[in-house]
């Protein structure tokens, strides 16, 4: 069993290193977007708020995954 764990660990390590490399490349290659200068909200704008959701459901269907 220890060989199986070694292979699993190695695969996870490779995936993690690849993810770090992709993030570093993204930060290096992508130019930051221009920041928008927004005007301050008007005096009547609420300072607190909330959202209530009732009877909400969500799902995800991977269309490209269905081909496999």
CHARMM-style PDB file with segment names, atoms N, HN, CA, C and O in Angstrom:
ATOM      1  N   UNK     1       0.796  -1.199   0.000  1.00  0.00      PROA
ATOM      2  CA  UNK     1       0.000   0.000   0.000  1.00  0.00      PROA
ATOM      3  C   UNK     1       0.844   1.271   0.000  1.00  0.00      PROA
ATOM      4  O   UNK     1       0.386   2.299  -0.498  1.00  0.00      PROA
ATOM      5  N   UNK     2       2.045   1.236   0.534  1.00  0.00      PROA
ATOM      6  HN  UNK     2       2.417   0.401   0.939  1.00  0.00      PROA
ATOM      7  CA  UNK     2       2.841   2.449   0.652  1.00  0.00      PROA
ATOM      8  C   UNK     2       3.239   3.003  -0.729  1.00  0.00      PROA
ATOM      9  O   UNK     2       3.391   4.215  -0.884  1.00  0.00      PROA
ATOM     10  N   UNK     3       3.405   2.133  -1.717  1.00  0.00      PROA
ATOM     11  HN  UNK     3       3.282   1.149  -1.591  1.00  0.00      PROA
ATOM     12  CA  UNK     3       3.728   2.603  -3.063  1.00  0.00      PROA
ATOM     13  C   UNK     3       2.565   3.399  -3.649  1.00  0.00      PROA
ATOM     14  O   UNK     3       2.770   4.402  -4.332  1.00  0.00      PROA
ATOM     15  N   UNK     4       1.342   2.941  -3.376  1.00  0.00      PROA
ATOM     16  HN  UNK     4       1.176   2.125  -2.821  1.00  0.00      PROA
ATOM     17  CA  UNK     4       0.151   3.646  -3.838  1.00  0.00      PROA
ATOM     18  C   UNK     4       0.108   5.047  -3.229  1.00  0.00      PROA
ATOM     19  O   UNK     4      -0.185   6.015  -3.931  1.00  0.00      PROA
ATOM     20  N   UNK     5       0.396   5.166  -1.931  1.00  0.00      PROA
ATOM     21  HN  UNK     5       0.635   4.380  -1.360  1.00  0.00      PROA
ATOM     22  CA  UNK     5       0.382   6.471  -1.267  1.00  0.00      PROA
ATOM     23  C   UNK     5       1.483   7.379  -1.804  1.00  0.00      PROA
ATOM     24  O   UNK     5       1.291   8.588  -1.936  1.00  0.00      PROA
ATOM     25  N   UNK     6       2.632   6.792  -2.111  1.00  0.00      PROA
ATOM     26  HN  UNK     6       2.788   5.810  -2.004  1.00  0.00      PROA
ATOM     27  CA  UNK     6       3.727   7.580  -2.676  1.00  0.00      PROA
ATOM     28  C   UNK     6       3.325   8.163  -4.028  1.00  0.00      PROA
ATOM     29  O   UNK     6       3.585   9.336  -4.297  1.00  0.00      PROA
ATOM     30  N   UNK     7       2.703   7.366  -4.868  1.00  0.00      PROA
ATOM     31  HN  UNK     7       2.492   6.413  -4.650  1.00  0.00      PROA
ATOM     32  CA  UNK     7       2.260   7.843  -6.187  1.00  0.00      PROA
ATOM     33  C   UNK     7       1.191   8.915  -6.025  1.00  0.00      PROA
ATOM     34  O   UNK     7       1.220   9.924  -6.730  1.00  0.00      PROA
ATOM     35  N   UNK     8       0.241   8.709  -5.101  1.00  0.00      PROA
ATOM     36  HN  UNK     8       0.218   7.890  -4.529  1.00  0.00      PROA
ATOM     37  CA  UNK     8      -0.811   9.707  -4.859  1.00  0.00      PROA
ATOM     38  C   UNK     8      -0.205  11.012  -4.359  1.00  0.00      PROA
ATOM     39  O   UNK     8      -0.561  12.091  -4.832  1.00  0.00      PROA
ATOM     40  N   UNK     9       0.713  10.907  -3.399  1.00  0.00      PROA
ATOM     41  HN  UNK     9       1.003  10.031  -3.016  1.00  0.00      PROA
ATOM     42  CA  UNK     9       1.376  12.100  -2.878  1.00  0.00      PROA
ATOM     43  C   UNK     9       2.127  12.827  -3.989  1.00  0.00      PROA
ATOM     44  O   UNK     9       2.048  14.050  -4.096  1.00  0.00      PROA
ATOM     45  N   UNK    10       2.845  12.088  -4.804  1.00  0.00      PROA
ATOM     46  HN  UNK    10       2.909  11.094  -4.717  1.00  0.00      PROA
ATOM     47  CA  UNK    10       3.619  12.692  -5.892  1.00  0.00      PROA
ATOM     48  C   UNK    10       2.707  13.402  -6.892  1.00  0.00      PROA
ATOM     49  O   UNK    10       3.024  14.502  -7.345  1.00  0.00      PROA
ATOM     50  N   UNK    11       1.602  12.796  -7.231  1.00  0.00      PROA
ATOM     51  HN  UNK    11       1.345  11.903  -6.863  1.00  0.00      PROA
ATOM     52  CA  UNK    11       0.662  13.407  -8.169  1.00  0.00      PROA
ATOM     53  C   UNK    11       0.063  14.686  -7.583  1.00  0.00      PROA
ATOM     54  O   UNK    11      -0.070  15.686  -8.288  1.00  0.00      PROA
ATOM     55  N   UNK    12      -0.297  14.660  -6.301  1.00  0.00      PROA
ATOM     56  HN  UNK    12      -0.189  13.847  -5.729  1.00  0.00      PROA
ATOM     57  CA  UNK    12      -0.828  15.861  -5.651  1.00  0.00      PROA
ATOM     58  C   UNK    12       0.228  16.963  -5.582  1.00  0.00      PROA
ATOM     59  O   UNK    12      -0.085  18.136  -5.787  1.00  0.00      PROA
ATOM     60  N   UNK    13       1.456  16.597  -5.300  1.00  0.00      PROA
ATOM     61  HN  UNK    13       1.710  15.644  -5.134  1.00  0.00      PROA
ATOM     62  CA  UNK    13       2.537  17.576  -5.245  1.00  0.00      PROA
ATOM     63  C   UNK    13       2.759  18.211  -6.616  1.00  0.00      PROA
ATOM     64  O   UNK    13       2.923  19.427  -6.720  1.00  0.00      PROA
ATOM     65  N   UNK    14       2.765  17.397  -7.659  1.00  0.00      PROA
ATOM     66  HN  UNK    14       2.632  16.409  -7.574  1.00  0.00      PROA
ATOM     67  CA  UNK    14       2.927  17.913  -9.017  1.00  0.00      PROA
ATOM     68  C   UNK    14       1.794  18.863  -9.399  1.00  0.00      PROA
ATOM     69  O   UNK    14       2.024  19.890 -10.039  1.00  0.00      PROA
ATOM     70  N   UNK    15       0.581  18.516  -9.007  1.00  0.00      PROA
ATOM     71  HN  UNK    15       0.395  17.682  -8.488  1.00  0.00      PROA
ATOM     72  CA  UNK    15      -0.576  19.372  -9.281  1.00  0.00      PROA
ATOM     73  C   UNK    15      -0.435  20.701  -8.567  1.00  0.00      PROA
ATOM     74  O   UNK    15      -0.706  21.750  -9.151  1.00  0.00      PROA
ATOM     75  N   UNK    16      -0.014  20.673  -7.312  1.00  0.00      PROA
ATOM     76  HN  UNK    16       0.206  19.821  -6.838  1.00  0.00      PROA
ATOM     77  CA  UNK    16       0.149  21.905  -6.535  1.00  0.00      PROA
ATOM     78  C   UNK    16       1.241  22.788  -7.118  1.00  0.00      PROA
ATOM     79  O   UNK    16       1.073  24.004  -7.211  1.00  0.00      PROA
ATOM     80  N   UNK    17       2.335  22.196  -7.502  1.00  0.00      PROA
ATOM     81  HN  UNK    17       2.471  21.208  -7.426  1.00  0.00      PROA
ATOM     82  CA  UNK    17       3.433  22.970  -8.090  1.00  0.00      PROA
ATOM     83  C   UNK    17       2.989  23.580  -9.410  1.00  0.00      PROA
ATOM     84  O   UNK    17       3.319  24.728  -9.707  1.00  0.00      PROA
ATOM     85  N   UNK    18       2.250  22.824 -10.198  1.00  0.00      PROA
ATOM     86  HN  UNK    18       1.983  21.892  -9.956  1.00  0.00      PROA
ATOM     87  CA  UNK    18       1.732  23.348 -11.465  1.00  0.00      PROA
ATOM     88  C   UNK    18       0.792  24.508 -11.243  1.00  0.00      PROA
ATOM     89  O   UNK    18       0.805  25.472 -12.009  1.00  0.00      PROA
ATOM     90  N   UNK    19      -0.037  24.433 -10.191  1.00  0.00      PROA
ATOM     91  HN  UNK    19      -0.048  23.651  -9.568  1.00  0.00      PROA
ATOM     92  CA  UNK    19      -0.972  25.524  -9.886  1.00  0.00      PROA
ATOM     93  C   UNK    19      -0.206  26.788  -9.505  1.00  0.00      PROA
ATOM     94  O   UNK    19      -0.566  27.882  -9.940  1.00  0.00      PROA
ATOM     95  N   UNK    20       0.830  26.651  -8.709  1.00  0.00      PROA
ATOM     96  HN  UNK    20       1.122  25.763  -8.356  1.00  0.00      PROA
ATOM     97  CA  UNK    20       1.638  27.808  -8.322  1.00  0.00      PROA
ATOM     98  C   UNK    20       2.305  28.412  -9.553  1.00  0.00      PROA
ATOM     99  O   UNK    20       2.355  29.635  -9.690  1.00  0.00      PROA
ATOM    100  N   UNK    21       2.808  27.585 -10.435  1.00  0.00      PROA
ATOM    101  HN  UNK    21       2.768  26.592 -10.324  1.00  0.00      PROA
ATOM    102  CA  UNK    21       3.455  28.077 -11.658  1.00  0.00      PROA
ATOM    103  C   UNK    21       2.461  28.829 -12.538  1.00  0.00      PROA
ATOM    104  O   UNK    21       2.804  29.861 -13.115  1.00  0.00      PROA
ATOM    105  N   UNK    22       1.224  28.319 -12.646  1.00  0.00      PROA
ATOM    106  HN  UNK    22       0.945  27.481 -12.177  1.00  0.00      PROA
ATOM    107  CA  UNK    22       0.207  29.005 -13.450  1.00  0.00      PROA
ATOM    108  C   UNK    22      -0.146  30.366 -12.852  1.00  0.00      PROA
ATOM    109  O   UNK    22      -0.310  31.342 -13.584  1.00  0.00      PROA
ATOM    110  N   UNK    23      -0.263  30.433 -11.538  1.00  0.00      PROA
ATOM    111  HN  UNK    23      -0.130  29.640 -10.943  1.00  0.00      PROA
ATOM    112  CA  UNK    23      -0.574  31.712 -10.887  1.00  0.00      PROA
ATOM    113  C   UNK    23       0.560  32.705 -11.092  1.00  0.00      PROA
ATOM    114  O   UNK    23       0.309  33.872 -11.393  1.00  0.00      PROA
ATOM    115  N   UNK    24       1.785  32.267 -10.938  1.00  0.00      PROA
ATOM    116  HN  UNK    24       1.988  31.319 -10.693  1.00  0.00      PROA
ATOM    117  CA  UNK    24       2.931  33.164 -11.149  1.00  0.00      PROA
ATOM    118  C   UNK    24       2.971  33.654 -12.591  1.00  0.00      PROA
ATOM    119  O   UNK    24       3.230  34.833 -12.832  1.00  0.00      PROA
ATOM    120  N   UNK    25       2.720  32.774 -13.548  1.00  0.00      PROA
ATOM    121  HN  UNK    25       2.509  31.816 -13.352  1.00  0.00      PROA
ATOM    122  CA  UNK    25       2.722  33.161 -14.951  1.00  0.00      PROA
ATOM    123  C   UNK    25       1.592  34.149 -15.235  1.00  0.00      PROA
ATOM    124  O   UNK    25       1.779  35.116 -15.974  1.00  0.00      PROA
ATOM    125  N   UNK    26       0.426  33.906 -14.650  1.00  0.00      PROA
ATOM    126  HN  UNK    26       0.274  33.120 -14.050  1.00  0.00      PROA
ATOM    127  CA  UNK    26      -0.710  34.816 -14.822  1.00  0.00      PROA
ATOM    128  C   UNK    26      -0.359  36.196 -14.295  1.00  0.00      PROA
ATOM    129  O   UNK    26      -0.600  37.195 -14.972  1.00  0.00      PROA
ATOM    130  N   UNK    27       0.209  36.267 -13.092  1.00  0.00      PROA
ATOM    131  HN  UNK    27       0.405  35.455 -12.542  1.00  0.00      PROA
ATOM    132  CA  UNK    27       0.579  37.559 -12.514  1.00  0.00      PROA
ATOM    133  C   UNK    27       1.628  38.279 -13.351  1.00  0.00      PROA
ATOM    134  O   UNK    27       1.637  39.509 -13.420  1.00  0.00      PROA
ATOM    135  N   UNK    28       2.500  37.524 -13.979  1.00  0.00      PROA
ATOM    136  HN  UNK    28       2.493  36.525 -13.923  1.00  0.00      PROA
ATOM    137  CA  UNK    28       3.562  38.124 -14.788  1.00  0.00      PROA
ATOM    138  C   UNK    28       3.031  38.610 -16.137  1.00  0.00      PROA
ATOM    139  O   UNK    28       3.426  39.677 -16.608  1.00  0.00      PROA
ATOM    140  N   UNK    29       2.143  37.838 -16.759  1.00  0.00      PROA
ATOM    141  HN  UNK    29       1.822  36.972 -16.377  1.00  0.00      PROA
ATOM    142  CA  UNK    29       1.723  38.111 -18.130  1.00  0.00      PROA
ATOM    143  C   UNK    29       0.515  39.033 -18.268  1.00  0.00      PROA
ATOM    144  O   UNK    29       0.394  39.731 -19.275  1.00  0.00      PROA
ATOM    145  N   UNK    30      -0.377  39.052 -17.285  1.00  0.00      PROA
ATOM    146  HN  UNK    30      -0.278  38.485 -16.467  1.00  0.00      PROA
ATOM    147  CA  UNK    30      -1.626  39.797 -17.417  1.00  0.00      PROA
ATOM    148  C   UNK    30      -1.448  41.212 -16.858  1.00  0.00      PROA
ATOM    149  O   UNK    30      -0.985  41.411 -15.734  1.00  0.00      PROA
ATOM    150  N   UNK    31      -1.831  42.172 -17.679  1.00  0.00      PROA
ATOM    151  HN  UNK    31      -2.207  42.011 -18.591  1.00  0.00      PROA
ATOM    152  CA  UNK    31      -1.767  43.573 -17.248  1.00  0.00      PROA
ATOM    153  C   UNK    31      -2.958  43.877 -16.342  1.00  0.00      PROA
ATOM    154  O   UNK    31      -4.069  43.423 -16.619  1.00  0.00      PROA
ATOM    155  N   UNK    32      -2.749  44.634 -15.268  1.00  0.00      PROA
ATOM    156  HN  UNK    32      -1.847  45.003 -15.043  1.00  0.00      PROA
ATOM    157  CA  UNK    32      -3.883  44.980 -14.405  1.00  0.00      PROA
ATOM    158  C   UNK    32      -4.872  45.885 -15.141  1.00  0.00      PROA
ATOM    159  O   UNK    32      -4.494  46.699 -15.983  1.00  0.00      PROA
ATOM    160  N   UNK    33      -6.126  45.720 -14.801  1.00  0.00      PROA
ATOM    161  HN  UNK    33      -6.434  45.059 -14.116  1.00  0.00      PROA
ATOM    162  CA  UNK    33      -7.151  46.542 -15.418  1.00  0.00      PROA
ATOM    163  C   UNK    33      -7.114  47.951 -14.819  1.00  0.00      PROA
ATOM    164  O   UNK    33      -6.618  48.177 -13.715  1.00  0.00      PROA
ATOM    165  N   UNK    34      -7.655  48.869 -15.590  1.00  0.00      PROA
ATOM    166  HN  UNK    34      -8.057  48.685 -16.486  1.00  0.00      PROA
ATOM    167  CA  UNK    34      -7.715  50.248 -15.140  1.00  0.00      PROA
ATOM    168  C   UNK    34      -8.728  50.357 -14.006  1.00  0.00      PROA
ATOM    169  O   UNK    34      -9.837  49.834 -14.113  1.00  0.00      PROA
ATOM    170  N   UNK    35      -8.357  51.033 -12.922  1.00  0.00      PROA
ATOM    171  HN  UNK    35      -7.456  51.458 -12.835  1.00  0.00      PROA
ATOM    172  CA  UNK    35      -9.280  51.202 -11.805  1.00  0.00      PROA
ATOM    173  C   UNK    35     -10.255  52.318 -12.114  1.00  0.00      PROA
ATOM    174  O   UNK    35      -9.874  53.384 -12.596  1.00  0.00      PROA
ATOM    175  N   UNK    36     -11.523  52.055 -11.828  1.00  0.00      PROA
ATOM    176  HN  UNK    36     -11.833  51.188 -11.437  1.00  0.00      PROA
ATOM    177  CA  UNK    36     -12.553  53.046 -12.068  1.00  0.00      PROA
ATOM    178  C   UNK    36     -12.636  54.008 -10.892  1.00  0.00      PROA
ATOM    179  O   UNK    36     -12.613  53.590  -9.734  1.00  0.00      PROA
ATOM    180  N   UNK    37     -12.732  55.280 -11.190  1.00  0.00      PROA
ATOM    181  HN  UNK    37     -12.751  55.619 -12.130  1.00  0.00      PROA
ATOM    182  CA  UNK    37     -12.927  56.286 -10.152  1.00  0.00      PROA
ATOM    183  C   UNK    37     -14.432  56.514 -10.022  1.00  0.00      PROA
ATOM    184  O   UNK    37     -15.036  57.232 -10.819  1.00  0.00      PROA
ATOM    185  N   UNK    38     -15.018  55.899  -9.018  1.00  0.00      PROA
ATOM    186  HN  UNK    38     -14.527  55.316  -8.371  1.00  0.00      PROA
ATOM    187  CA  UNK    38     -16.460  56.010  -8.830  1.00  0.00      PROA
ATOM    188  C   UNK    38     -16.788  57.206  -7.945  1.00  0.00      PROA
ATOM    189  O   UNK    38     -16.070  57.487  -6.985  1.00  0.00      PROA
ATOM    190  N   UNK    39     -17.862  57.905  -8.263  1.00  0.00      PROA
ATOM    191  HN  UNK    39     -18.445  57.676  -9.043  1.00  0.00      PROA
ATOM    192  CA  UNK    39     -18.269  59.009  -7.391  1.00  0.00      PROA
ATOM    193  C   UNK    39     -18.824  58.450  -6.082  1.00  0.00      PROA
ATOM    194  O   UNK    39     -19.287  57.310  -6.046  1.00  0.00      PROA
ATOM    195  N   UNK    40     -18.784  59.234  -5.014  1.00  0.00      PROA
ATOM    196  HN  UNK    40     -18.408  60.161  -5.043  1.00  0.00      PROA
ATOM    197  CA  UNK    40     -19.343  58.744  -3.748  1.00  0.00      PROA
ATOM    198  C   UNK    40     -20.859  58.599  -3.867  1.00  0.00      PROA
ATOM    199  O   UNK    40     -21.485  59.332  -4.632  1.00  0.00      PROA
ATOM    200  N   UNK    41     -21.456  57.674  -3.128  1.00  0.00      PROA
ATOM    201  HN  UNK    41     -20.947  57.078  -2.506  1.00  0.00      PROA
ATOM    202  CA  UNK    41     -22.912  57.496  -3.205  1.00  0.00      PROA
ATOM    203  C   UNK    41     -23.638  58.716  -2.631  1.00  0.00      PROA
ATOM    204  O   UNK    41     -23.094  59.440  -1.796  1.00  0.00      PROA
ATOM    205  N   UNK    42     -24.869  58.932  -3.088  1.00  0.00      PROA
ATOM    206  HN  UNK    42     -25.311  58.344  -3.766  1.00  0.00      PROA
ATOM    207  CA  UNK    42     -25.638  60.072  -2.610  1.00  0.00      PROA
ATOM    208  C   UNK    42     -26.026  59.889  -1.141  1.00  0.00      PROA
ATOM    209  O   UNK    42     -25.943  58.780  -0.612  1.00  0.00      PROA
ATOM    210  N   UNK    43     -26.440  60.950  -0.493  1.00  0.00      PROA
ATOM    211  HN  UNK    43     -26.508  61.851  -0.923  1.00  0.00      PROA
ATOM    212  CA  UNK    43     -26.702  60.947   0.948  1.00  0.00      PROA
ATOM    213  C   UNK    43     -27.787  59.945   1.351  1.00  0.00      PROA
ATOM    214  O   UNK    43     -27.759  59.438   2.473  1.00  0.00      PROA
ATOM    215  N   UNK    44     -28.730  59.651   0.473  1.00  0.00      PROA
ATOM    216  HN  UNK    44     -28.752  60.063  -0.438  1.00  0.00      PROA
ATOM    217  CA  UNK    44     -29.800  58.722   0.800  1.00  0.00      PROA
ATOM    218  C   UNK    44     -29.435  57.250   0.637  1.00  0.00      PROA
ATOM    219  O   UNK    44     -30.259  56.379   0.914  1.00  0.00      PROA
ATOM    220  N   UNK    45     -28.227  56.962   0.197  1.00  0.00      PROA
ATOM    221  HN  UNK    45     -27.557  57.670  -0.028  1.00  0.00      PROA
ATOM    222  CA  UNK    45     -27.813  55.581  -0.038  1.00  0.00      PROA
ATOM    223  C   UNK    45     -27.709  54.842   1.301  1.00  0.00      PROA
ATOM    224  O   UNK    45     -27.130  55.380   2.244  1.00  0.00      PROA
ATOM    225  N   UNK    46     -28.248  53.635   1.408  1.00  0.00      PROA
ATOM    226  HN  UNK    46     -28.719  53.198   0.642  1.00  0.00      PROA
ATOM    227  CA  UNK    46     -28.214  52.926   2.699  1.00  0.00      PROA
ATOM    228  C   UNK    46     -26.789  52.524   3.086  1.00  0.00      PROA
ATOM    229  O   UNK    46     -25.965  52.192   2.235  1.00  0.00      PROA
ATOM    230  N   UNK    47     -26.530  52.564   4.377  1.00  0.00      PROA
ATOM    231  HN  UNK    47     -27.200  52.834   5.068  1.00  0.00      PROA
ATOM    232  CA  UNK    47     -25.201  52.174   4.865  1.00  0.00      PROA
ATOM    233  C   UNK    47     -25.152  50.698   5.248  1.00  0.00      PROA
ATOM    234  O   UNK    47     -24.068  50.126   5.358  1.00  0.00      PROA
ATOM    235  N   UNK    48     -26.311  50.076   5.452  1.00  0.00      PROA
ATOM    236  HN  UNK    48     -27.191  50.541   5.363  1.00  0.00      PROA
ATOM    237  CA  UNK    48     -26.387  48.654   5.791  1.00  0.00      PROA
ATOM    238  C   UNK    48     -27.461  48.008   4.923  1.00  0.00      PROA
ATOM    239  O   UNK    48     -28.349  48.680   4.399  1.00  0.00      PROA
ATOM    240  N   UNK    49     -27.361  46.730   4.789  1.00  0.00      PROA
ATOM    241  HN  UNK    49     -26.639  46.185   5.215  1.00  0.00      PROA
ATOM    242  CA  UNK    49     -28.372  46.038   3.995  1.00  0.00      PROA
ATOM    243  C   UNK    49     -28.210  44.543   4.094  1.00  0.00      PROA
ATOM    244  O   UNK    49     -27.344  44.049   4.816  1.00  0.00      PROA
ATOM    245  N   UNK    50     -29.025  43.834   3.386  1.00  0.00      PROA
ATOM    246  HN  UNK    50     -29.729  44.235   2.799  1.00  0.00      PROA
ATOM    247  CA  UNK    50     -28.956  42.390   3.397  1.00  0.00      PROA
ATOM    248  C   UNK    50     -29.760  41.800   2.258  1.00  0.00      PROA
ATOM    249  O   UNK    50     -30.533  42.486   1.589  1.00  0.00      PROA
ATOM    250  N   UNK    51     -29.559  40.533   2.060  1.00  0.00      PROA
ATOM    251  HN  UNK    51     -28.931  39.975   2.603  1.00  0.00      PROA
ATOM    252  CA  UNK    51     -30.286  39.808   1.019  1.00  0.00      PROA
ATOM    253  C   UNK    51     -30.866  38.557   1.674  1.00  0.00      PROA
ATOM    254  O   UNK    51     -30.160  37.824   2.365  1.00  0.00      PROA
ATOM    255  N   UNK    52     -32.138  38.325   1.454  1.00  0.00      PROA
ATOM    256  HN  UNK    52     -32.712  38.920   0.892  1.00  0.00      PROA
ATOM    257  CA  UNK    52     -32.778  37.119   1.952  1.00  0.00      PROA
ATOM    258  C   UNK    52     -33.191  36.262   0.757  1.00  0.00      PROA
ATOM    259  O   UNK    52     -33.820  36.746  -0.184  1.00  0.00      PROA
ATOM    260  N   UNK    53     -32.832  35.002   0.813  1.00  0.00      PROA
ATOM    261  HN  UNK    53     -32.321  34.608   1.577  1.00  0.00      PROA
ATOM    262  CA  UNK    53     -33.181  34.068  -0.247  1.00  0.00      PROA
ATOM    263  C   UNK    53     -34.123  33.016   0.321  1.00  0.00      PROA
ATOM    264  O   UNK    53     -33.860  32.448   1.380  1.00  0.00      PROA
ATOM    265  N   UNK    54     -35.216  32.758  -0.379  1.00  0.00      PROA
ATOM    266  HN  UNK    54     -35.430  33.220  -1.240  1.00  0.00      PROA
ATOM    267  CA  UNK    54     -36.177  31.746   0.039  1.00  0.00      PROA
ATOM    268  C   UNK    54     -36.422  30.790  -1.133  1.00  0.00      PROA
ATOM    269  O   UNK    54     -36.600  31.213  -2.275  1.00  0.00      PROA
ATOM    270  N   UNK    55     -36.425  29.518  -0.825  1.00  0.00      PROA
ATOM    271  HN  UNK    55     -36.280  29.174   0.103  1.00  0.00      PROA
ATOM    272  CA  UNK    55     -36.720  28.483  -1.824  1.00  0.00      PROA
ATOM    273  C   UNK    55     -35.804  28.614  -3.049  1.00  0.00      PROA
ATOM    274  O   UNK    55     -36.276  28.655  -4.185  1.00  0.00      PROA
ATOM    275  N   UNK    56     -34.522  28.677  -2.808  1.00  0.00      PROA
ATOM    276  HN  UNK    56     -34.139  28.644  -1.885  1.00  0.00      PROA
ATOM    277  CA  UNK    56     -33.532  28.819  -3.876  1.00  0.00      PROA
ATOM    278  C   UNK    56     -32.781  27.507  -4.016  1.00  0.00      PROA
ATOM    279  O   UNK    56     -32.426  26.872  -3.022  1.00  0.00      PROA
ATOM    280  N   UNK    57     -32.544  27.112  -5.243  1.00  0.00      PROA
ATOM    281  HN  UNK    57     -32.832  27.628  -6.050  1.00  0.00      PROA
ATOM    282  CA  UNK    57     -31.699  25.947  -5.488  1.00  0.00      PROA
ATOM    283  C   UNK    57     -30.747  26.278  -6.627  1.00  0.00      PROA
ATOM    284  O   UNK    57     -31.025  27.136  -7.465  1.00  0.00      PROA
ATOM    285  N   UNK    58     -29.639  25.591  -6.638  1.00  0.00      PROA
ATOM    286  HN  UNK    58     -29.412  24.894  -5.957  1.00  0.00      PROA
ATOM    287  CA  UNK    58     -28.640  25.810  -7.685  1.00  0.00      PROA
ATOM    288  C   UNK    58     -28.058  24.451  -8.069  1.00  0.00      PROA
ATOM    289  O   UNK    58     -28.029  23.519  -7.266  1.00  0.00      PROA
ATOM    290  N   UNK    59     -27.597  24.363  -9.312  1.00  0.00      PROA
ATOM    291  HN  UNK    59     -27.621  25.120  -9.964  1.00  0.00      PROA
ATOM    292  CA  UNK    59     -26.946  23.134  -9.757  1.00  0.00      PROA
ATOM    293  C   UNK    59     -25.920  23.479 -10.812  1.00  0.00      PROA
ATOM    294  O   UNK    59     -25.918  24.575 -11.373  1.00  0.00      PROA
ATOM    295  N   UNK    60     -25.055  22.531 -11.069  1.00  0.00      PROA
ATOM    296  HN  UNK    60     -25.056  21.640 -10.614  1.00  0.00      PROA
ATOM    297  CA  UNK    60     -24.012  22.695 -12.068  1.00  0.00      PROA
ATOM    298  C   UNK    60     -24.013  21.455 -12.932  1.00  0.00      PROA
ATOM    299  O   UNK    60     -24.015  20.330 -12.432  1.00  0.00      PROA
ATOM    300  N   UNK    61     -24.011  21.672 -14.219  1.00  0.00      PROA
ATOM    301  HN  UNK    61     -24.009  22.586 -14.625  1.00  0.00      PROA
ATOM    302  CA  UNK    61     -23.946  20.557 -15.152  1.00  0.00      PROA
ATOM    303  C   UNK    61     -22.789  20.801 -16.104  1.00  0.00      PROA
ATOM    304  O   UNK    61     -22.813  21.746 -16.893  1.00  0.00      PROA
ATOM    305  N   UNK    62     -21.797  19.965 -16.032  1.00  0.00      PROA
ATOM    306  HN  UNK    62     -21.777  19.197 -15.391  1.00  0.00      PROA
ATOM    307  CA  UNK    62     -20.611  20.095 -16.882  1.00  0.00      PROA
ATOM    308  C   UNK    62     -20.908  19.417 -18.225  1.00  0.00      PROA
ATOM    309  O   UNK    62     -20.858  18.191 -18.331  1.00  0.00      PROA
ATOM    310  N   UNK    63     -21.211  20.206 -19.229  1.00  0.00      PROA
ATOM    311  HN  UNK    63     -21.252  21.202 -19.143  1.00  0.00      PROA
ATOM    312  CA  UNK    63     -21.575  19.657 -20.533  1.00  0.00      PROA
ATOM    313  C   UNK    63     -20.376  18.952 -21.162  1.00  0.00      PROA
ATOM    314  O   UNK    63     -20.528  17.892 -21.769  1.00  0.00      PROA
ATOM    315  N   UNK    64     -19.183  19.536 -21.019  1.00  0.00      PROA
ATOM    316  HN  UNK    64     -19.059  20.397 -20.526  1.00  0.00      PROA
ATOM    317  CA  UNK    64     -18.004  18.907 -21.628  1.00  0.00      PROA
ATOM    318  C   UNK    64     -17.642  17.605 -20.926  1.00  0.00      PROA
ATOM    319  O   UNK    64     -17.013  16.738 -21.532  1.00  0.00      PROA
ATOM    320  N   UNK    65     -18.028  17.448 -19.656  1.00  0.00      PROA
ATOM    321  HN  UNK    65     -18.539  18.152 -19.163  1.00  0.00      PROA
ATOM    322  CA  UNK    65     -17.728  16.208 -18.919  1.00  0.00      PROA
ATOM    323  C   UNK    65     -18.592  15.052 -19.386  1.00  0.00      PROA
ATOM    324  O   UNK    65     -18.211  13.891 -19.240  1.00  0.00      PROA
ATOM    325  N   UNK    66     -19.753  15.360 -19.947  1.00  0.00      PROA
ATOM    326  HN  UNK    66     -20.063  16.303 -20.066  1.00  0.00      PROA
ATOM    327  CA  UNK    66     -20.673  14.306 -20.365  1.00  0.00      PROA
ATOM    328  C   UNK    66     -20.160  13.520 -21.563  1.00  0.00      PROA
ATOM    329  O   UNK    66     -20.631  12.415 -21.832  1.00  0.00      PROA
ATOM    330  N   UNK    67     -19.205  14.082 -22.274  1.00  0.00      PROA
ATOM    331  HN  UNK    67     -18.822  14.979 -22.055  1.00  0.00      PROA
ATOM    332  CA  UNK    67     -18.659  13.387 -23.450  1.00  0.00      PROA
ATOM    333  C   UNK    67     -17.844  12.166 -23.021  1.00  0.00      PROA
ATOM    334  O   UNK    67     -17.676  11.232 -23.805  1.00  0.00      PROA
ATOM    335  N   UNK    68     -17.346  12.164 -21.814  1.00  0.00      PROA
ATOM    336  HN  UNK    68     -17.482  12.923 -21.177  1.00  0.00      PROA
ATOM    337  CA  UNK    68     -16.467  11.086 -21.367  1.00  0.00      PROA
ATOM    338  C   UNK    68     -17.311  10.043 -20.767  1.00  0.00      PROA
ATOM    339  OT1 UNK    68     -16.799   9.021 -20.312  1.00  0.00      PROA
TER     340      UNK     68
END
